[in-house]
Amino acid sequence: MLDREGYRPNVGIILANARNEVFWGKRLREHSWQFPQGGIKHGETPEQAMYRELHEEIGLRPEHVRIIGRTRAWLRYEVPQNWVRREWRGAYRGQKQIWFLLRLVGRDSDVSLRASEHPEFDAWRWHDYWIPLDAVIDFKREVYELALNELARYLFRKPEQARPMRNRIAVPSQPAAIESSSGEN
């Protein structure tokens, strides 16, 4: 489902724990890290799509989280042509996303990367809210920056904590939790 401008509606999810660290997932069989995200199906609201993607990608249900905030408008990024499926070339430009900031009210053990038949991540960790943008694929970096900056005000009361990010680079930390390929916790 594409809009008139060639953008696919999508949701992005920033999941924070009680320490305001965010869920950071490692793409299956890749060395790239990202937030959960996914397309909005025909007839779904962004909130419905967010809950579906949250369960499909990291196994959490509505009772495990609380919505803290969301972006006011769509944030867009263009996908390089060499990443676009052949059948979509010419019509598809990229994705437009509504980003949700969620608070985990469940436990770390509620996270399951094998909740669906087509897992997206093979490892995950908690990371400082101001994630290193150099770990994000280049064409998504600006959208991540915009989403993090807009939603920071919901987590941080002190102005110096909610400072806007501009292409921060940090030393990567080790994964906090890795699930076996069998799906056991």
HELIX and SHEET records of a PDB file:
HELIX    1   1 PRO A   46  ILE A   58  1                                  13    
HELIX    2   2 PRO A   62  HIS A   64  5                                   3    
HELIX    3   3 GLN A   81  TRP A   83  5                                   3    
HELIX    4   4 ARG A   86  TRP A   88  5                                   3    
HELIX    5   5 ASP A  108  ASP A  110  5                                   3    
HELIX    6   6 LEU A  133  ALA A  135  5                                   3    
HELIX    7   7 ASP A  138  LYS A  140  5                                   3    
HELIX    8   8 ARG A  141  LEU A  151  1                                  11    
HELIX    9   9 ALA A  152  TYR A  154  5                                   3    
SHEET    1   A 4 GLN A  37  GLY A  39  0                                        
SHEET    2   A 4 TYR A   7  ALA A  16 -1                                        
SHEET    3   A 4 GLY A  94  LEU A 104  1                                        
SHEET    4   A 4 VAL A  65  ARG A  70 -1                                        
SHEET    1   B 4 GLN A  37  GLY A  39  0                                        
SHEET    2   B 4 TYR A   7  ALA A  16 -1                                        
SHEET    3   B 4 GLY A  94  LEU A 104  1                                        
SHEET    4   B 4 LEU A  75  GLU A  78 -1                                        
SHEET    1   C 3 TRP A  33  GLN A  34  0                                        
SHEET    2   C 3 VAL A  22  ARG A  27 -1                                        
SHEET    3   C 3 PHE A 121  HIS A 127 -1                                        
END                                                                             
